[in-house]
């Protein structure tokens, strides 16, 4: 079982009431496509994987999914509670 060092979950406002949830800092051993597919199905939202030079792979999900993602990561043991940062919550 892989455990991420430190994962950041933040919400970025778009226009009006629309927002995007950004998940970064997950270990590269995880299959980001499988994680994204599970989250899209579980939380009824769309999402993408973005390559960033500074932060590596970042997962974007539609809507404010910060608490859903945090609960999922803790339940599955992907990230330990002290290594999970939920920004703006």
C-alpha positions in Angstrom: 0.0 0.0 0.0 1.3 3.4 -1.0 0.9 6.3 1.3 1.3 9.9 0.0 3.6 12.2 1.9 1.4 15.3 1.8 -1.8 16.0 -0.2 -3.3 19.4 -0.7 -7.0 19.9 -1.5 -8.1 23.4 -2.5 -11.1 25.0 -4.0 -10.7 27.6 -6.8 -13.6 29.8 -7.7 -14.4 30.3 -11.4 -17.2 32.7 -12.3 -20.3 33.2 -10.3 -21.1 30.1 -8.2 -18.9 27.8 -10.2 -15.8 26.3 -8.6 -13.1 23.7 -9.2 -11.5 21.4 -6.6 -7.8 20.8 -7.1 -6.0 17.8 -5.6 -2.2 17.8 -5.7 0.7 16.1 -3.9 -0.5 12.5 -4.2 2.2 9.9 -4.6 3.1 9.1 -8.2 2.6 5.4 -7.5 -1.1 5.8 -7.7 -3.0 5.4 -11.0 -4.5 8.9 -11.4 -6.8 7.7 -14.1 -8.4 5.1 -11.9 -8.7 7.5 -9.0 -10.3 10.1 -11.3 -12.7 7.6 -12.7 -13.8 6.4 -9.2 -14.3 10.0 -8.0 -16.3 11.0 -11.1 -18.6 8.1 -10.6 -18.9 8.4 -6.8 -19.4 12.2 -6.7 -21.3 12.7 -9.9 -18.9 15.3 -11.4 -16.5 15.7 -14.3 -12.7 16.0 -13.9 -9.4 16.1 -15.6 -5.7 15.4 -14.9 -3.4 18.3 -15.6 0.4 18.2 -15.9 2.2 21.0 -14.0 6.0 21.4 -14.1 6.2 22.6 -10.5 3.6 20.4 -8.8 3.5 17.3 -11.0 0.1 15.9 -11.8 -3.0 17.8 -10.5 -6.5 16.4 -10.5 -9.3 18.9 -11.2 -12.9 18.1 -10.3 -16.0 20.2 -11.0 -17.7 21.7 -7.9 -16.6 21.9 -4.3 -15.6 18.3 -3.5 -13.1 19.1 -0.8 -14.8 17.2 2.0 -15.8 14.3 -0.2 -12.2 13.8 -1.5 -10.7 14.2 2.0 -13.1 11.5 3.4 -12.3 9.2 0.5 -8.5 9.6 0.9 -8.7 8.9 4.6 -11.2 5.9 4.3 -9.0 4.2 1.6 -5.8 4.9 3.6 -4.2 6.8 0.7 -3.3 9.7 3.0 -2.9 9.9 6.7 -4.8 12.6 8.5 -1.8 14.6 9.6 -0.5 14.7 6.0 -3.8 15.9 4.5 -4.3 19.7 4.1 -7.8 20.9 3.1 -7.5 24.6 2.3 -10.3 27.0 2.9 -12.5 24.6 4.8 
